[in-house]
Amino acid sequence: MARTSPKRSGRRERMAARAAKSSLAAPYTLNRIGQVSLIDDEAIDIIERNADRILDEIGMEFRGDPDTLALFAKHGARVCGERVRFDPGWCRDKIKTAPPIFTQHARNPERSIQIGGKAQVYAPSFGPPFVHDMENGRRYATLQDFKNITKLHHSLGAVNHSGGVVVEPVDVPVPLRHLHMAHTHLTLNDKPFMGAVTAPERARDTIEMCRIAIGHDFVDNNCVLYSVVNTNAPLVMDETMLWALKEYARAGQCTVVSPFVLGGAMSPVSVAATLAQVLAEVMASVALIQLIRPGAPAAFGTFFSPISLKTGAPTFGTPEGTQFQMCAKTLADRLGLPFHSVGGLTAAKVPDAQAGYESQAQLMGATLAGVNFIIHATGCLEGLLTTGYEKIVMDADRCAAMQRFTQGVDVSEAAQAMDAFFEVEPGGHFLGAQHTQDNFETAFWMGDMSDNGTYEQWHAEGALWTHDRATARVKDLLDSYEPPALDAGIRDALDEFVTRRSREIEGEQT
């Protein structure tokens, strides 16, 4: 339980003022610093050549859909059973029709984001069945948790995206969950969000709900959904993911092909070999997207976590994970595809020091690598088994810091501050200088979660640890939350769609 003190009121007022400004933050960040890559031309040639050899001599399996196999064969791939092999360069040639930069449109046009180029988008964690907060501990997530977390991400300016399955609402039957999740994203948040991928009909429902909320013609001609399909590494696209990929490709919505790889188990134990495998899986799958609908938006995605060869458990915040990202981004650039990868991952069970340093290491690596869409940037605990309430606001603070970092150094005439040098005598100080007065609110980044006061001030305000302050911030954000504007007719139509489809699905189950 967070300790409280009357003297905290001033701090809360300052936090509220900053939150008001934060909620109006830019919809995405343009990274103005140089991208860090760890592979040179020779290494790139080796990895690309090995990926081509894997696709040519071993191939990739696309399971459970004869139509996909026939489509590949029609366009010159070599199909044997469910195994598809590709001549060197075949996939790369087909991928050329995918746009290198595109817009994912939000229900609120001011929240629309650019994906690709120098843009960076910070998005929530995806998929945990558990939630954690410091007052109630770890527990299965509910629909109310899903709604609370969506409200938090709406309120946090450093988070550019509403995400997808921010937690699994286990109190809702699995066949109905996608309806309630999409409804929540469309009503409690007005940032872009991610589509359901667990069945083709769920993808279709998500698209139809976007048509209700944003407009049928608009959705049919613009990207409004960003959805991730995972290959079943090594070298398999299973039926469930394949059907979701096809639904979104046909509808002209973005599909991210993101091989889910635990290094040492689902790929060899070296970064170079894993890069070749991931590149092969992405090329084959994105080529399929372009065969289905040339020009459909797609992204090169990765989820790579080395396993501990002592215990078999995934590890996070490791040097190899960051190395992998910085190399894979270069490979994505050479394909002309936006790059999607992971942010603040941690194996920590609570928002402690381990959670902080592992998440920050991974987030900094993603930022420096120039990742275009940073998923799992907020909330991760327990290796993505849990989303933490306090961890969300702590991570959002680090996202804000990364966004300020990537703005680069301002060398404008105002930033040179030459007038201040002539105003302040040698041996004086700049606290009272006009330049300081003009810029004191914005000159240096100030986070919401760090305490930079004296020990005495910290003690007088309740001696709060970081997780205590995070608990208070979560409560403040939820208490002050106001839903985004939504036409009553659209809200009624969304409600009716969820009710009708729920009855239909339940009828199919009986």
C-alpha positions in Angstrom: 0.0 0.0 0.0 1.4 3.4 -1.0 2.1 5.7 2.0 0.6 9.1 1.8 1.3 12.6 3.1 -0.5 15.9 2.9 2.8 17.4 1.6 2.4 15.3 -1.6 -0.3 17.7 -2.9 2.2 20.0 -4.6 3.9 17.1 -6.4 0.5 15.8 -7.5 -0.4 19.2 -9.0 2.9 19.3 -10.8 2.3 15.8 -12.1 -1.2 16.7 -13.2 0.1 19.7 -15.1 2.7 17.6 -16.9 0.1 14.9 -17.7 -2.1 17.5 -19.3 0.8 18.5 -21.6 1.8 14.9 -22.2 -1.7 14.0 -23.4 -1.3 16.3 -26.3 2.1 14.9 -27.3 3.0 14.3 -31.0 1.4 11.1 -32.4 4.8 9.6 -33.2 8.5 10.5 -33.0 10.9 11.3 -35.8 14.3 9.9 -34.9 16.8 12.6 -35.7 19.9 10.7 -34.5 21.9 8.2 -36.5 20.9 4.6 -36.6 23.2 2.1 -35.0 24.0 -1.0 -37.2 26.4 -3.7 -36.3 26.8 -5.4 -39.7 29.0 -4.2 -42.6 28.5 -5.0 -46.2 30.4 -8.3 -46.0 28.2 -9.5 -43.1 25.0 -8.4 -44.9 26.1 -10.3 -48.0 26.7 -13.5 -45.9 23.4 -13.3 -44.1 21.3 -12.5 -47.2 23.0 -15.3 -49.2 22.3 -17.8 -46.4 18.7 -16.7 -46.2 18.4 -17.3 -50.0 20.0 -20.7 -49.6 17.6 -21.7 -46.8 14.6 -20.7 -49.0 16.0 -22.4 -52.1 17.2 -25.7 -50.6 15.1 -26.2 -47.5 12.1 -24.0 -48.1 9.3 -23.0 -45.7 6.0 -24.7 -44.9 2.6 -23.0 -45.3 0.2 -25.3 -43.6 -3.5 -25.9 -43.9 -4.4 -23.9 -47.0 -4.2 -25.4 -50.5 -5.2 -22.0 -52.0 -2.0 -20.4 -50.7 0.1 -23.3 -52.1 -1.6 -22.9 -55.5 -1.0 -19.2 -55.5 2.7 -19.7 -54.9 2.9 -22.3 -57.6 1.1 -20.0 -60.1 3.7 -17.4 -59.6 6.7 -19.7 -60.0 7.6 -21.0 -56.6 8.4 -24.7 -56.2 5.7 -26.5 -54.2 6.0 -30.0 -52.8 3.2 -30.9 -50.4 3.1 -28.0 -47.9 6.7 -27.1 -48.4 7.5 -24.2 -50.7 10.9 -23.4 -52.1 12.0 -20.2 -53.8 14.7 -19.4 -56.3 17.2 -16.8 -55.0 15.8 -13.3 -55.5 12.2 -14.5 -56.1 10.9 -13.3 -52.7 12.8 -10.1 -52.8 11.4 -9.2 -56.2 7.8 -9.8 -55.1 8.4 -7.6 -51.9 9.1 -4.6 -54.0 5.5 -3.6 -54.2 5.2 -3.2 -50.4 5.3 0.5 -49.4 8.4 1.5 -47.4 6.4 4.1 -45.5 2.6 4.3 -44.8 0.1 5.8 -42.4 -2.0 3.9 -39.9 -5.0 6.0 -39.5 -6.6 6.4 -36.1 -10.2 7.1 -35.3 -9.0 10.5 -34.3 -7.0 11.8 -37.3 -4.7 13.8 -35.0 -3.6 10.4 -33.5 -2.7 8.8 -36.9 0.9 7.5 -37.1 3.6 7.1 -39.7 5.1 3.7 -40.0 8.5 3.5 -41.6 11.2 6.0 -42.5 12.6 7.8 -39.5 9.3 7.5 -37.5 9.3 5.6 -34.2 6.1 4.4 -32.5 6.0 3.2 -28.9 3.3 0.6 -28.2 2.0 -1.4 -25.2 2.9 -5.0 -24.4 0.8 -7.7 -26.1 -0.8 -10.9 -24.9 -0.2 -11.4 -21.1 -2.9 -13.4 -19.3 -2.0 -11.9 -15.9 -1.9 -8.4 -14.4 0.0 -7.1 -11.4 -0.3 -4.1 -9.2 1.4 -3.4 -5.9 -1.8 -3.5 -3.8 -3.5 -6.6 -5.2 -0.5 -8.6 -6.6 -0.6 -10.9 -9.5 -3.9 -12.3 -10.8 -5.7 -13.3 -14.0 -6.7 -10.3 -16.1 -10.3 -9.3 -16.6 -12.1 -7.2 -19.1 -12.1 -4.4 -16.5 -8.3 -4.6 -16.4 -8.3 -4.4 -20.2 -10.4 -1.3 -20.1 -8.3 0.3 -17.3 -5.0 -0.4 -19.2 -6.5 1.0 -22.4 -7.5 4.2 -20.5 -4.0 4.5 -19.2 -2.5 4.3 -22.6 -5.0 6.8 -23.9 -3.8 9.2 -21.2 0.0 8.7 -21.6 1.3 11.0 -24.3 4.6 9.0 -24.7 2.6 5.9 -25.8 1.6 6.3 -29.4 -0.6 3.3 -29.9 -3.5 1.6 -28.1 -2.0 -1.8 -28.8 -3.8 -5.1 -29.2 -4.2 -7.7 -26.6 -2.9 -5.5 -23.8 -4.0 -8.4 -21.5 -6.2 -11.4 -22.0 -9.6 -10.7 -20.4 -10.0 -14.3 -19.1 -13.5 -13.6 -17.8 -14.8 -13.3 -21.4 -15.1 -16.5 -23.4 -12.3 -16.9 -26.0 -14.6 -16.7 -29.1 -16.0 -13.4 -27.9 -12.9 -11.7 -26.6 -11.9 -10.0 -29.9 -15.2 -8.2 -30.0 -14.9 -6.7 -26.5 -11.2 -5.8 -27.1 -11.8 -4.0 -30.4 -14.9 -2.3 -28.8 -12.7 -1.1 -26.0 -9.9 0.2 -28.3 -12.5 2.1 -30.4 -14.4 3.7 -27.6 -12.0 4.3 -24.7 -9.0 5.3 -26.8 -8.7 7.2 -30.1 -5.2 6.1 -31.0 -4.5 3.4 -33.6 -4.8 -0.2 -32.5 -4.1 -3.8 -33.6 -6.4 -6.4 -35.1 -7.3 -9.9 -33.9 -5.2 -12.7 -35.5 -6.5 -15.9 -33.8 -9.1 -16.8 -36.4 -10.1 -15.5 -39.8 -13.6 -14.5 -38.7 -12.2 -12.5 -35.8 -10.0 -10.6 -38.2 -13.1 -9.9 -40.3 -15.1 -8.8 -37.3 -12.3 -6.3 -36.4 -12.2 -4.9 -39.9 -16.0 -4.5 -39.9 -15.9 -2.7 -36.5 -13.4 -0.3 -37.9 -15.7 0.3 -40.9 -18.5 1.2 -38.4 -16.3 3.6 -36.4 -14.3 5.2 -39.2 -16.2 4.7 -42.4 -16.6 1.8 -44.9 -15.1 3.5 -47.9 -12.2 5.0 -45.8 -11.3 1.6 -44.3 -11.4 -0.1 -47.7 -8.9 2.5 -49.1 -6.7 3.2 -46.1 -4.7 1.3 -43.5 -6.5 1.5 -40.1 -5.3 -1.8 -38.6 -1.8 -3.0 -37.7 -1.8 -6.7 -37.0 1.0 -9.1 -36.1 1.3 -12.7 -37.3 4.0 -14.9 -35.9 5.7 -17.6 -37.9 6.1 -20.9 -36.0 9.9 -21.0 -36.1 11.7 -22.6 -37.6 10.3 -22.1 -41.1 6.6 -22.8 -40.6 3.5 -20.6 -41.1 0.7 -22.4 -39.4 -3.0 -22.3 -40.5 -4.2 -19.8 -37.9 -1.6 -17.2 -38.6 -1.9 -17.8 -42.4 -5.6 -17.2 -42.5 -5.3 -14.0 -40.5 -2.5 -12.8 -42.8 -4.8 -13.4 -45.8 -7.8 -11.6 -44.3 -5.8 -8.4 -43.6 -3.9 -8.5 -46.9 -7.1 -8.8 -48.9 -8.5 -5.8 -46.9 -5.4 -3.7 -47.6 -4.5 -3.6 -43.9 -1.0 -3.9 -42.5 0.3 -7.3 -41.6 3.5 -7.6 -39.6 5.4 -10.8 -40.1 7.2 -11.4 -36.9 9.0 -14.7 -36.4 8.8 -15.6 -32.7 12.2 -17.0 -31.9 13.7 -18.3 -28.7 17.4 -18.4 -29.6 18.9 -21.9 -29.0 15.5 -23.6 -29.2 13.7 -22.2 -32.3 16.9 -21.1 -34.0 20.6 -21.9 -33.8 22.5 -20.4 -30.8 24.3 -17.7 -32.9 23.0 -14.3 -33.9 24.2 -14.6 -37.5 22.3 -17.9 -38.0 19.2 -16.6 -36.4 19.3 -13.5 -38.6 19.4 -15.6 -41.8 16.5 -17.8 -40.6 14.3 -14.8 -39.6 15.1 -13.0 -42.9 14.1 -16.1 -44.8 10.8 -16.5 -42.9 9.9 -12.8 -43.3 10.7 -12.7 -47.1 8.6 -15.7 -47.9 5.6 -14.5 -45.9 5.7 -10.8 -47.1 6.0 -12.1 -50.6 2.8 -14.0 -50.1 1.1 -10.7 -48.8 2.1 -9.0 -52.1 0.8 -11.9 -54.2 -2.5 -11.6 -52.5 -2.7 -7.8 -52.9 0.2 -6.0 -54.4 0.9 -2.8 -52.5 -0.7 -3.9 -49.2 1.3 -2.5 -46.3 3.5 -5.0 -44.5 6.3 -4.8 -42.0 9.4 -6.9 -41.1 8.9 -8.0 -37.5 11.1 -9.7 -35.0 10.8 -11.2 -31.5 14.1 -12.7 -30.5 15.0 -13.8 -27.0 18.0 -16.0 -26.2 17.3 -18.8 -23.8 19.4 -19.6 -20.8 21.3 -22.7 -21.9 21.4 -23.6 -18.1 17.7 -23.5 -17.4 15.9 -23.2 -20.8 14.2 -20.0 -19.7 14.0 -16.9 -22.0 16.3 -14.0 -21.1 15.8 -10.3 -21.6 17.9 -7.2 -21.8 20.9 -9.2 -23.1 23.6 -8.0 -25.4 22.6 -10.6 -28.0 19.0 -9.3 -28.1 20.2 -5.8 -28.8 22.8 -7.0 -31.4 20.0 -8.9 -33.2 17.8 -5.8 -33.4 20.5 -3.6 -34.7 21.4 -6.0 -37.4 17.8 -7.0 -38.4 16.9 -3.3 -38.9 19.6 -3.1 -41.6 18.1 -6.1 -43.3 14.6 -4.6 -43.2 15.9 -1.4 -44.7 17.5 -3.3 -47.6 14.1 -4.9 -48.2 12.4 -1.5 -48.1 10.1 -2.6 -45.3 9.3 -0.8 -42.0 10.8 -2.6 -39.0 8.9 -3.8 -36.0 10.6 -5.2 -32.9 10.4 -5.3 -29.1 11.0 -2.7 -26.4 10.9 -2.9 -22.6 11.1 -6.7 -22.0 12.0 -8.1 -18.6 11.8 -11.4 -16.7 11.3 -9.5 -13.4 8.1 -10.5 -11.6 7.5 -7.0 -10.0 8.5 -3.5 -10.9 11.9 -3.6 -9.2 15.5 -2.8 -10.2 15.7 -5.8 -12.4 12.6 -4.7 -14.3 14.1 -1.3 -14.7 17.5 -2.2 -16.0 16.4 -5.0 -18.3 13.6 -3.0 -19.8 15.7 0.1 -20.2 18.5 -1.9 -21.9 16.1 -3.4 -24.4 14.2 -0.1 -25.0 17.5 1.9 -25.6 18.6 -0.8 -28.0 15.4 -0.6 -30.0 15.6 3.2 -30.0 19.2 3.3 -31.2 18.5 0.6 -33.8 15.8 2.8 -35.3 13.0 0.4 -34.8 9.9 1.9 -36.4 7.3 0.2 -34.3 8.4 -0.7 -30.7 6.0 -3.2 -29.3 6.1 -4.2 -25.6 7.4 -0.8 -24.8 5.2 -0.5 -21.7 4.0 -2.9 -19.0 6.0 -6.0 -19.4 6.7 -8.3 -16.4 7.5 -11.9 -16.1 8.6 -12.3 -19.7 5.3 -11.1 -21.1 3.2 -13.4 -18.9 2.1 -10.3 -16.9 1.3 -6.6 -17.5 2.0 -4.4 -14.6 -0.1 -1.3 -13.8 2.8 0.5 -12.2 5.2 -0.8 -14.8 3.1 0.8 -17.5 3.6 4.3 -16.1 7.3 3.7 -15.2 8.0 2.5 -18.8 6.0 5.3 -20.3 8.4 7.7 -18.5 11.3 6.0 -20.2 9.6 6.1 -23.6 9.3 9.9 -23.1 13.0 10.1 -22.3 13.9 8.1 -25.4 11.7 10.4 -27.5 13.5 13.4 -26.2 16.9 11.8 -26.8 16.1 11.0 -30.4 15.2 14.6 -31.1 18.9 15.3 -31.2 20.7 18.5 -30.1 19.1 21.8 -30.9 21.7 24.2 -32.4 19.2 26.9 -33.5 20.1 30.5 -32.8 17.9 30.5 -29.7 19.6 27.3 -28.4 23.1 28.9 -28.9 22.1 31.4 -26.1 24.8 33.9 -27.0 22.8 36.7 -25.3 23.0 34.8 -22.0 26.9 34.8 -22.2 26.9 38.6 -22.6 24.3 39.0 -19.8 26.1 36.9 -17.2 29.5 38.1 -15.9 32.3 35.6 -15.6 31.9 33.8 -12.3 28.2 34.5 -12.2 25.3 32.1 -12.7 22.6 31.6 -15.4 19.6 31.0 -13.1 18.4 34.5 -13.5 19.3 35.0 -17.1 16.6 35.9 -19.5 17.4 32.8 -21.6 16.8 30.6 -18.6 13.6 32.3 -17.7 12.3 32.0 -21.3 13.1 28.2 -21.4 13.0 26.8 -17.9 9.8 24.7 -18.5 11.2 23.0 -21.6 15.0 23.2 -21.4 15.6 19.9 -19.7 13.5 16.8 -19.8 11.6 16.1 -16.6 10.1 12.7 -16.0 7.0 12.0 -14.0 8.4 9.0 -12.0 11.9 10.0 -10.8 12.3 11.9 -7.5 15.2 14.5 -7.9 14.6 16.3 -4.6 16.7 16.2 -1.4 16.5 13.4 1.0 14.7 15.6 3.5 12.1 16.6 0.9 11.7 13.0 -0.1 11.2 11.9 3.5 8.8 14.7 4.3 6.6 13.7 1.3 6.2 10.1 2.6 9.6 8.5 1.7 7.9 6.9 -1.4 9.7 4.3 -3.4 9.3 4.4 -7.2 6.6 1.8 -7.2 4.7 3.8 -4.6 4.8 6.9 -6.8 3.7 4.7 -9.7 0.7 3.4 -7.8 -0.3 7.0 -7.1 0.1 8.0 -10.7 -2.0 5.1 -12.0 -4.8 6.1 -9.6 -4.5 9.7 -10.7 -4.7 8.9 -14.4 -7.7 6.6 -13.9 -9.5 9.1 -11.7 -8.9 11.9 -14.1 -9.6 9.9 -17.3 -12.1 11.3 -19.8 -13.2 9.2 -22.8 -12.4 10.6 -26.2 -15.2 12.1 -28.2 -17.3 9.6 -30.2 -20.5 10.1 -32.1 -23.5 8.5 -30.2 -24.7 6.9 -33.4 -21.3 5.2 -33.9 -21.2 4.0 -30.3 -24.7 2.5 -30.6 -23.7 0.8 -33.9 -20.6 -0.7 -32.3 -22.7 -1.9 -29.3 -25.2 -3.5 -31.6 -22.5 -5.2 -33.6 -20.9 -6.7 -30.5 -24.3 -7.9 -29.3 -25.4 -9.4 -32.6 -22.1 -11.1 -33.3 -21.9 -12.5 -29.7 -25.4 -14.1 -30.2 -24.3 -15.5 -33.6 -21.0 -16.9 -32.2 -22.7 -18.4 -29.1 -25.3 -20.0 -31.4 -22.5 -21.6 -33.5 -21.0 -23.0 -30.3 -24.1 -24.9 -29.3 
